[in-house]
């Protein structure tokens, strides 16, 4: 399945004192990095697209369809969190299988797909392992295997590799890049790391205080003409 | 990353079942009050006229025995708790603290019989007591028996709660006290007493409440009109005199009294559904002198003997009954089977209700994104505790009066036992379930929603595996509570529907004391097996 476009139109979201406003459009198959200081609304942006948060006003569109009223599971979206991507009491095959059937009624073909997906992310033969027996990197790979069998056109990543070391996260980005080349889904990834954004994303959206400050090709965002807010964030001074 | 865990800010799916559970409680309480109101409206004069000097004497006795029981439980408990605390390591300490949890786990009826088996006219301790008093021992009926049984229940409870209060004192204070080389006296005055004093009003209020609404102990040990509490008077008004107007007047008085006590408890911030968490191997910097050690040893030995006595007497008296004959008695078979079925159902209902309430509270909290909790959320949180304001006998009495217009009340006994006992167990079941449920929800909710794992699939794949341990604990607690309960069945029981406690009471009433002792041992064994099972399962969450 190829990617689908994602659009937020005049979305207003309020949490206690904080008011956030989003208005942006991501093209189908595009890879977008979402960055900005802590509390700027990066995770909220993803949660609004995934359906974990409801906008106060405004609409969310995926592939031109208004999905604002749809519950998270009905949206054409997969999401990978920083942690808790797997159910601790289920083995890897079951955790990945949930991506195909939420009640775990899997056909023989489904099981083959699950095994293949685990193979694809480098976890072949670990079907019966419980998440607790795996390393942090392996757990995130298992989450990506589930993204594969779920096969949704939009993939949201909320700092999925933040707790991994540099070599591991570089491996994971390579894997993601390969998966994107194969499936062509639209990707939004929250990251604090400009390096990750540079090697991985086409465009970058920079948020501050719940508003989009800049949204441009990643090279420009972090380039010599960067927005003052971005420079403050990077600590490069002026 | 924002610091907040994003919730599911859409219509919370669990709130519907929570409302259903609240509706259940409302119907249960409302039906009882409707029954009472119908009688009061039809016969207001009769109800008012029923308030006579006798009733006022009963009210006075209720408060008087509760006040005495509280004093006799709480003041010694201060010393016992402190003695336990000052000696964090001695052989048998762990065992003694577990022993102190036992009285709450045994059915009140069994405990009352244990007190009788020890201190009664023909009790195990009677020869020694006769020798001590230099006269023949006349037994402990009436006020003395009630007080003994109440102290047997509440001294250990208060001790555990005080111990918990001492445990909660920050470690640094003890370090400081020992660094300043404070002796026992200054340590008590500066460190221990403030913690104990802060805990005392709440604990005293809780004990008072338990004693003021005590039914079974007073029914078994109270002697006639001179030692009767409100609850027992309600029961007598319905079962023996069938005088609904009188029952209504008594109930109104009783509910007013308990409501006042509950308001006082809420003000004092006491724990409603008691469950203590005592550290077994504490780290402290205490060095009691030899005199203090001696005094503490005497205090602890006396307290342990006092608590162990009736338990041992229950076992001894039970074993000397003709257990083989009881085991072959068809009436016993029927009673055991009835008790198991009814308490099993009651446990299931309690589990379902508490799951619904716990889930709805957590869902509503997650959905509201900060701000103050709404009415349904607060009711889901505390509604179950409110049910304690209205004792089981009062609920039973209201329904008894309401139903007698329409059906044969003795035929609905099973339904009433299951329904009321389940509600009574709710605060305890919820306490067992809620921490694990809320922790699992924080981990799983978003993931399950994003994968569309909902409804029955979610219950089967996600909730049950994560909550199996705590759910079984809640179920076993609720079942044990129902198994030992005498409140509702005393009103609704008959020859055709007999639970084990009801049969026991009947045997006691026909002076078959040995049979009663044997049945008490059987009942206690069943309840304790469940409670121990519950404790074991608590360890194996997830």
Interface residues (C-beta under 8 A of the other chain):
Chain A: X15 X16 X38 X39 X41 X42 X43 X44 X47 X50 X51 X52 X53 X54 X71 X72 X73 X74 X77 X78 X79 X81 X82 X84 X85 X86 X87 X88 X89 X90 X94 X98 X99 X102 X103 X104 X146 X150 X159 X162 X190
Chain B: X1 X2 X3 X4 X6 X7 X8 X9 X10 X369 X370 X371 X443 X444 X446 X447 X449 X450 X451 X452 X453 X454 X456 X457 X458 X460 X461 X462 X465 X466 X542
